[in-house]
Amino acid sequence: MSDDIRIARNDEQHRYEILVDGEIAGFTEFEEDAEGRLVFPHTEIDPAYGGRGLGTKLVASAMADEATRGDVIVPECPFIVTYLQKHDVPGLQIAWRERDIEIAEHASTAERTPGDEGVGTPRG
């Protein structure tokens, strides 16, 4: 059985969403900063959908889309920082912040519950 996996940008919610069989399985949020760059502070995959690599698929698609849009992104979420350190995204303009790199180096990118290869720490 193969799942129908789709990734969509939801401008109203300021996030990219990954949908599995039409249900939202996770998202990565973005917000515009004072310089017009898109800051990505948080990524989350529902534990019910864990273990499928959805976090990586979501971030890969979101970053590729941002590269085509020409936006400058600021990776704040430890999962996105780690992803971008390991993967080249042609055309993506990244504004690295040293503190985000340091936080990512010490943050767990594993979910607290069974599942995906990891997401950043929850906001709240």
Backbone as CSV, one residue per row, in Angstrom:
resi,resn,N_x,N_y,N_z,CA_x,CA_y,CA_z,C_x,C_y,C_z
1,MET,0.845,-1.189,0.000,0.000,0.000,0.000,0.884,1.243,0.000
2,SER,0.587,2.173,-0.891,1.379,3.396,-0.929,0.497,4.587,-0.578
3,ASP,1.046,5.439,0.253,0.306,6.625,0.688,0.414,7.715,-0.371
4,ASP,-0.620,8.541,-0.458,-0.589,9.723,-1.307,0.014,10.846,-0.467
5,ILE,1.253,11.242,-0.782,1.950,12.278,-0.012,2.063,13.528,-0.871
6,ARG,1.600,14.641,-0.314,1.638,15.933,-0.996,2.190,16.985,-0.064
7,ILE,2.910,17.941,-0.621,3.428,19.056,0.172,2.886,20.331,-0.457
8,ALA,2.334,21.199,0.384,1.721,22.426,-0.106,2.113,23.600,0.783
9,ARG,2.286,24.744,0.151,2.534,25.980,0.899,1.181,26.568,1.280
10,ASN,1.003,26.850,2.557,-0.232,27.431,3.059,0.109,28.845,3.551
11,ASP,-0.050,29.820,2.661,0.311,31.201,3.007,-0.557,31.764,4.126
12,GLU,-1.801,31.330,4.200,-2.701,31.816,5.241,-2.204,31.421,6.645
13,GLN,-1.666,30.210,6.763,-1.142,29.718,8.042,0.364,29.967,8.194
14,HIS,1.002,30.519,7.166,2.446,30.799,7.169,3.248,29.527,7.414
15,ARG,2.982,28.516,6.572,3.703,27.264,6.738,3.582,26.405,5.479
16,TYR,4.491,25.453,5.394,4.391,24.381,4.413,3.810,23.195,5.154
17,GLU,2.904,22.477,4.500,2.265,21.325,5.128,2.551,20.077,4.315
18,ILE,2.706,18.957,5.008,2.807,17.670,4.332,1.520,16.919,4.635
19,LEU,0.869,16.478,3.566,-0.402,15.775,3.690,-0.231,14.324,3.258
20,VAL,-0.754,13.434,4.058,-0.748,12.008,3.747,-2.204,11.594,3.579
21,ASP,-2.519,11.141,2.388,-3.906,10.768,2.070,-4.886,11.886,2.444
22,GLY,-4.483,13.126,2.187,-5.342,14.284,2.417,-5.356,14.827,3.830
23,GLU,-4.689,14.152,4.761,-4.635,14.594,6.161,-3.301,15.287,6.444
24,ILE,-3.335,16.386,7.196,-2.097,17.080,7.545,-1.305,16.212,8.520
25,ALA,-0.107,15.829,8.091,0.768,14.981,8.906,1.866,15.791,9.579
26,GLY,2.076,17.010,9.111,3.106,17.852,9.705,3.220,19.164,8.964
27,PHE,4.112,20.015,9.482,4.284,21.340,8.881,5.630,21.927,9.304
28,THR,6.068,22.903,8.522,7.194,23.734,8.906,6.730,25.174,8.761
29,GLU,6.870,25.936,9.825,6.371,27.310,9.870,7.405,28.296,9.337
30,PHE,6.911,29.422,8.817,7.786,30.521,8.416,7.139,31.842,8.780
31,GLU,7.985,32.832,9.006,7.503,34.187,9.286,8.506,35.169,8.700
32,GLU,7.999,36.269,8.201,8.868,37.270,7.592,9.487,38.137,8.677
33,ASP,10.800,38.383,8.560,11.454,39.255,9.537,11.488,40.687,9.014
34,ALA,12.069,41.600,9.786,12.093,43.021,9.442,12.833,43.302,8.132
35,GLU,13.711,42.386,7.728,14.480,42.559,6.490,13.830,41.873,5.293
36,GLY,12.625,41.303,5.490,11.922,40.655,4.399,12.363,39.219,4.133
37,ARG,13.186,38.671,5.012,13.628,37.286,4.875,12.602,36.371,5.536
38,LEU,12.570,35.112,5.136,11.654,34.160,5.753,12.405,33.335,6.799
39,VAL,11.987,33.491,8.040,12.570,32.756,9.160,11.751,31.475,9.327
40,PHE,12.451,30.341,9.411,11.803,29.045,9.635,12.116,28.612,11.063
41,PRO,11.178,28.872,12.026,11.461,28.609,13.433,11.121,27.208,13.932
42,HIS,10.228,26.499,13.235,9.729,25.256,13.830,9.204,24.310,12.760
43,THR,9.495,23.019,12.960,8.978,21.955,12.104,8.387,20.887,13.012
44,GLU,7.261,20.334,12.606,6.605,19.338,13.450,5.950,18.266,12.587
45,ILE,6.169,16.999,12.966,5.505,15.868,12.323,4.666,15.178,13.396
46,ASP,3.396,14.929,13.071,2.509,14.230,13.991,3.091,12.839,14.264
47,PRO,3.242,12.468,15.542,3.814,11.155,15.876,3.090,9.978,15.209
48,ALA,1.810,10.142,14.895,1.063,9.077,14.227,1.612,8.777,12.835
49,TYR,2.368,9.731,12.273,2.932,9.564,10.935,4.448,9.370,10.981
50,GLY,4.976,9.087,12.143,6.409,8.966,12.315,7.003,7.773,11.582
51,GLY,8.310,7.824,11.400,9.047,6.715,10.826,8.980,6.610,9.317
52,ARG,8.474,7.620,8.656,8.322,7.567,7.197,9.235,8.550,6.466
53,GLY,10.046,9.276,7.213,10.913,10.266,6.580,10.174,11.504,6.115
54,LEU,9.006,11.749,6.701,8.191,12.881,6.250,8.840,14.230,6.553
55,GLY,9.567,14.314,7.676,10.238,15.572,8.001,11.218,15.973,6.921
56,THR,12.005,15.014,6.464,12.982,15.288,5.416,12.290,15.644,4.109
57,LYS,11.234,14.920,3.749,10.501,15.212,2.511,9.908,16.610,2.560
58,LEU,9.337,16.964,3.694,8.722,18.279,3.865,9.749,19.389,3.719
59,VAL,10.839,19.280,4.458,11.861,20.334,4.433,12.523,20.415,3.060
60,ALA,12.802,19.278,2.443,13.415,19.284,1.111,12.528,20.033,0.113
61,SER,11.244,19.745,0.145,10.317,20.388,-0.777,10.170,21.880,-0.473
62,ALA,10.057,22.228,0.808,9.916,23.638,1.190,11.140,24.447,0.777
63,MET,12.333,23.899,1.015,13.556,24.623,0.666,13.709,24.750,-0.846
64,ALA,13.347,23.704,-1.598,13.399,23.771,-3.061,12.427,24.830,-3.579
65,ASP,11.242,24.904,-2.975,10.263,25.904,-3.380,10.781,27.310,-3.083
66,GLU,11.388,27.485,-1.918,11.940,28.805,-1.575,13.062,29.195,-2.530
67,ALA,13.843,28.232,-2.973,14.910,28.521,-3.936,14.320,29.047,-5.239
68,THR,13.212,28.460,-5.697,12.598,28.927,-6.945,11.924,30.287,-6.761
69,ARG,11.467,30.583,-5.564,10.828,31.871,-5.283,11.847,33.001,-5.130
70,GLY,13.087,32.634,-4.835,14.128,33.637,-4.669,14.148,34.302,-3.311
71,ASP,13.408,33.754,-2.351,13.412,34.321,-1.004,14.710,33.982,-0.287
72,VAL,15.123,34.859,0.608,16.239,34.563,1.498,15.626,33.922,2.735
73,ILE,16.153,32.763,3.131,15.606,32.096,4.296,16.600,32.145,5.454
74,VAL,16.036,32.147,6.649,16.817,32.105,7.882,16.420,30.818,8.600
75,PRO,17.297,29.805,8.579,16.960,28.553,9.258,17.189,28.671,10.757
76,GLU,16.117,28.645,11.507,16.188,28.731,12.970,15.883,27.372,13.603
77,CYS,14.978,26.628,13.009,14.613,25.293,13.485,15.834,24.375,13.388
78,PRO,16.209,23.709,14.478,17.383,22.829,14.443,17.314,21.752,13.361
79,PHE,16.124,21.249,13.081,16.001,20.226,12.043,16.358,20.802,10.682
80,ILE,15.894,22.015,10.394,16.187,22.645,9.101,17.663,23.016,9.016
81,VAL,18.235,23.545,10.103,19.669,23.860,10.119,20.466,22.607,9.767
82,THR,20.173,21.506,10.447,20.892,20.253,10.214,20.678,19.764,8.782
83,TYR,19.454,19.848,8.295,19.167,19.431,6.917,20.030,20.229,5.933
84,LEU,20.051,21.553,6.104,20.776,22.405,5.165,22.301,22.244,5.268
85,GLN,22.789,21.817,6.419,24.214,21.544,6.550,24.604,20.280,5.785
86,LYS,23.650,19.380,5.594,23.926,18.096,4.938,23.508,18.041,3.472
87,HIS,22.647,18.954,3.038,22.095,18.904,1.680,22.253,20.254,0.983
88,ASP,22.691,20.198,-0.253,22.763,21.402,-1.071,21.411,21.605,-1.742
89,VAL,20.910,22.829,-1.672,19.665,23.171,-2.356,20.025,24.244,-3.379
90,PRO,20.172,23.856,-4.648,20.597,24.806,-5.674,19.718,26.057,-5.707
91,GLY,20.372,27.202,-5.675,19.678,28.480,-5.768,19.124,29.018,-4.460
92,LEU,19.172,28.229,-3.385,18.615,28.695,-2.112,19.554,29.718,-1.472
93,GLN,18.982,30.849,-1.107,19.736,31.904,-0.428,19.497,31.770,1.075
94,ILE,20.587,31.495,1.807,20.476,31.237,3.241,21.211,32.316,4.022
95,ALA,20.542,32.879,5.017,21.168,33.822,5.944,21.429,33.043,7.231
96,TRP,22.651,32.535,7.368,22.997,31.746,8.558,23.183,32.652,9.754
97,ARG,22.702,32.202,10.899,22.938,32.907,12.162,23.693,31.941,13.067
98,GLU,24.824,32.370,13.576,25.700,31.508,14.362,24.963,30.860,15.533
99,ARG,24.105,31.615,16.204,23.416,31.049,17.369,22.506,29.895,16.982
100,ASP,21.896,29.949,15.789,21.032,28.854,15.355,21.851,27.604,15.042
101,ILE,23.047,27.793,14.492,23.929,26.661,14.219,24.361,26.023,15.531
102,GLU,24.717,26.843,16.520,25.140,26.316,17.821,23.999,25.568,18.513
103,ILE,22.793,26.111,18.446,21.634,25.445,19.055,21.391,24.112,18.362
104,ALA,21.468,24.097,17.026,21.224,22.865,16.271,22.243,21.785,16.612
105,GLU,23.485,22.188,16.863,24.522,21.214,17.194,24.229,20.497,18.505
106,HIS,23.497,21.150,19.390,23.211,20.571,20.703,21.779,20.069,20.857
107,ALA,20.943,20.318,19.854,19.536,19.924,19.939,19.341,18.509,19.426
108,SER,18.419,17.829,20.043,18.033,16.518,19.535,17.171,16.741,18.313
109,THR,17.436,16.001,17.265,16.567,16.073,16.098,15.684,14.835,16.031
110,ALA,15.581,14.159,17.169,14.708,12.984,17.239,13.391,13.368,17.898
111,GLU,12.318,12.814,17.385,11.027,13.071,18.010,10.990,12.422,19.376
112,ARG,10.162,12.968,20.237,10.018,12.419,21.585,9.267,11.093,21.577
113,THR,8.509,10.876,20.525,7.739,9.641,20.418,8.208,8.909,19.174
114,PRO,7.836,7.658,19.006,8.344,6.893,17.866,8.103,7.641,16.573
115,GLY,9.073,7.577,15.723,8.756,8.159,14.449,9.882,8.678,13.630
116,ASP,9.653,9.829,13.109,10.461,10.424,12.076,11.896,10.618,12.504
117,GLU,12.714,11.014,11.558,14.113,11.259,11.857,14.292,12.522,12.673
118,GLY,13.235,13.232,12.899,13.327,14.309,13.867,12.797,15.628,13.393
119,VAL,12.497,16.416,14.350,12.032,17.776,14.113,12.586,18.652,15.208
120,GLY,12.490,19.927,15.016,13.000,20.854,16.015,12.192,20.830,17.304
121,THR,12.688,21.558,18.271,12.022,21.611,19.562,10.691,22.352,19.441
122,PRO,9.675,21.916,20.173,8.363,22.555,20.088,8.412,23.997,20.577
123,ARG,7.588,24.803,19.947,7.454,26.193,20.384,6.373,26.242,21.445
124,GLY,6.475,27.234,22.283,5.381,27.350,23.245,5.740,28.168,24.419
